[in-house]
Amino acid sequence: MRTAAHPSAESLKEEGIAFETFDFLYDRCRTYETLTRAIVREVRGAGRAGNVCYCVDGSVTEDGAARRLASGRTIVIDGVSKASAAATHAGLFGAYTAMSAYEVAERELTAPLVLYDLAERSLASDVKLALAERFGDEAEVALVAGGKVKKIRLYELDRQNNYTADTALVLYDVPLLQKKRFDLYDLLAILRRLRAPDGCPWDRAQTHESIRINCLEEAYELVDAVDLDDPDKMCEEAGDVLMQAAFHTLIEEERGHFTMTDVISGTCEKLITRHTHVFGQDKASEADGALTVWEKNKMKEKHQETFSDAVNDVPECFPALLRAQKIAKRVEKGGWRFASFEKAAASLKEALAALKTASEAGDGERVAEALGEALMCMAWLGRATGADCEQALLDTVKKVQQRYVRFEAEVRAAGKEVNALTPEEFEEYFEGAKRG
């Protein structure tokens, strides 16, 4: 038998049938998967010496070892489902997810849910933590044991007096508006409701074009939260970015082009196929090596046969300096070796000289061209030094803002006007603002 701790073992005792159990394996195995493999090995080992009957406390489908043994040349006699019995006692009918309580860390959790094998307090504690993360501490659940049902809140799960091998937990589904915890598909359900004919007029009217700027705004707000190292704000802004992605996906779902499942599947496949140093045969022990593997696989995936294909793939909507550095990186991989400090600095010196000449001549078109060349040289310098040009400029802009605020505050505190300072006064206050 899988275990003698279940009431079903009594039937064999009453018939005087001798049996052995695998209870000793429970303490040795750290996960349900290792327990399953161990039981299969034991049963097959015993089977080499003669015929073996392996009994489980429930249906064959509810025991991992029985399922694997049933896939071989084994006679299977199914029993009464523990999950079905628990669901019936708890008044749960229709479709539900069922699994062993030992599997909660390894399986996707969806409601309604039936967990059997809730045999001990420590396991109940693990189950509580896993379910609370997904459904919230206040979710209503039913404990079923010996045909009796006790309804409690999830946070009370590991505070009960008795846990036995036939204890099961039933977690009910609740209507959308009564939920305290949501998942991605709840988000899609809400957006579908908003886009329905009787939904929100504003949401119904939106198109890809009308909300495209929102994606940029939300992405920048998330980056700002990251810069602030504010976990609460990061959580909120990550949700806003996710909502934008879901909104665009739903619009295409309505057009019949793709669904959220397609989006997630594509992303997962991309992560697997680009990380061949993790999921394949490539090797990479350091970040640079991993990035090289990623870039190689990315070009292959995007059918980029030339470096020009990769250069042309940089999004045109990127901020100019970010796009400049991205292109500098890709053309460098394609043979343009400009990203040494000396070459970039020399090119910058030439561009600045040309800019000065054009400015003195009043040639506006040439000024713009020379300024662009100088800025591109700065992108090359970023590549040469390993600095992120976009972030470096943003940091400096913030620094200038802060300096000016201090500068104006000091001038006003002295009873003076910022635009009425003498050159000497300006230098004094400016240097003071720089010192902070």
Residue pairs with C-beta under 8 A, 6 or more apart in sequence:
1 9
1 12
1 19
1 20
1 21
1 22
1 54
1 55
1 56
1 57
2 21
2 22
2 39
2 54
2 55
2 56
2 57
2 63
2 65
2 66
3 9
3 21
3 22
3 23
3 26
3 57
3 165
4 19
4 21
4 23
5 23
5 119
5 164
5 165
6 57
6 164
6 165
6 166
7 146
7 165
7 166
8 55
8 57
8 79
9 19
9 21
9 57
12 19
12 55
19 55
22 38
22 39
22 42
25 35
25 38
25 39
25 42
26 35
28 38
29 35
29 38
31 102
31 105
31 106
32 64
32 100
32 102
32 103
32 106
33 64
33 106
35 64
35 65
35 102
36 64
36 65
36 68
39 64
39 65
40 65
40 68
40 69
43 52
43 54
43 65
43 69
44 69
46 52
54 65
54 66
54 69
56 62
56 63
56 65
56 66
56 79
57 79
57 82
57 165
57 166
58 79
58 80
58 81
58 82
58 83
58 116
59 78
59 79
59 80
59 81
59 82
59 83
59 84
60 66
60 67
60 70
60 76
60 78
60 79
61 67
61 78
61 81
62 81
62 82
62 83
62 98
62 100
62 116
64 100
66 76
69 76
70 76
81 98
82 116
82 117
82 166
82 168
83 96
83 98
83 114
83 116
83 168
84 98
85 144
85 168
86 114
86 116
86 144
86 168
86 169
86 170
87 93
87 96
87 98
87 114
87 170
89 144
89 147
89 148
89 149
90 142
90 144
90 149
90 170
91 149
92 112
92 114
92 170
92 172
94 112
95 112
96 112
96 113
96 114
97 109
97 110
97 111
97 112
97 113
97 114
98 113
98 114
98 115
98 116
99 107
99 113
99 114
99 115
99 116
100 115
100 116
100 117
101 115
101 116
101 117
101 118
101 119
101 123
101 124
101 127
101 169
102 117
102 123
104 115
104 126
104 127
104 130
104 131
105 126
105 130
109 130
109 131
109 134
109 135
111 135
111 171
111 172
111 173
111 174
112 170
112 171
112 172
112 173
113 131
113 169
113 170
113 171
114 168
114 169
114 170
114 171
115 127
115 168
115 169
115 170
115 171
116 167
116 168
117 123
117 165
117 168
118 124
118 127
118 143
118 163
118 167
118 168
118 169
119 163
119 164
119 165
119 167
120 163
121 158
121 160
121 163
122 158
123 163
124 157
124 158
124 160
124 163
125 157
125 158
127 157
127 169
128 154
128 155
128 157
128 158
131 139
131 141
131 154
131 157
131 171
132 139
132 154
132 155
134 181
134 183
135 154
135 171
135 180
135 181
136 154
136 179
136 180
136 181
137 153
137 154
137 155
138 153
138 154
138 155
138 180
139 153
139 154
139 171
139 174
139 180
139 181
140 151
140 152
140 153
140 154
140 171
140 172
140 174
141 151
141 152
141 153
141 154
141 157
141 169
141 170
141 171
141 172
142 149
142 150
142 151
142 152
142 169
142 170
142 172
143 149
143 150
143 151
143 152
143 157
143 160
143 167
143 168
143 169
144 167
144 168
144 169
144 170
145 162
145 164
145 166
145 167
145 168
146 164
146 166
150 160
152 160
154 171
157 169
176 186
176 189
176 190
179 186
184 242
184 246
184 260
185 260
187 242
187 243
187 246
188 246
188 249
188 250
188 260
191 203
191 243
191 246
191 247
191 250
192 250
193 199
194 200
194 203
194 204
195 203
195 204
195 250
195 254
196 204
197 204
206 247
206 251
207 251
208 248
208 251
211 244
211 247
211 248
214 244
215 241
215 244
215 248
216 317
218 237
218 240
218 241
218 243
218 244
219 241
221 237
221 240
222 234
222 237
222 238
222 240
222 241
224 233
224 237
225 233
225 234
225 236
225 237
226 234
245 263
246 260
249 258
249 259
249 260
249 263
250 260
252 258
253 259
253 260
270 301
272 279
273 279
273 297
273 301
274 293
274 294
274 297
274 298
274 301
275 290
275 293
275 294
275 297
276 282
276 293
276 297
277 283
277 284
277 289
277 290
277 293
282 293
283 289
284 290
284 292
284 293
295 333
298 304
299 309
299 310
302 309
302 310
302 313
303 309
304 310
304 313
306 334
307 330
307 331
307 333
307 334
307 335
308 334
310 330
310 333
310 334
311 327
311 330
311 331
311 334
314 323
314 326
314 327
314 330
315 323
316 323
318 326
319 390
320 375
321 375
321 378
321 379
321 389
321 390
321 393
322 389
322 390
324 375
324 376
324 379
324 389
325 379
325 382
325 383
325 388
325 389
325 390
327 379
328 338
328 339
328 376
328 379
328 380
328 382
328 383
329 383
331 338
332 338
332 339
332 383
337 343
338 344
338 347
338 380
339 380
339 383
339 384
340 384
341 381
341 384
341 385
343 380
343 384
344 377
344 380
344 381
344 383
344 384
345 377
345 381
347 373
347 377
347 380
348 374
348 377
348 378
348 381
351 370
351 373
351 374
351 376
351 377
352 370
352 374
354 366
354 370
354 373
355 367
355 370
355 371
355 373
355 374
357 370
358 366
358 367
358 369
358 370
359 367
378 389
379 389
381 387
382 388
382 389
382 392
402 436
403 433
403 434
403 436
404 433
406 432
406 433
406 436
407 418
407 429
407 430
407 432
407 433
408 418
410 429
410 432
410 433
411 417
411 418
411 421
411 429
412 418
416 425
421 429
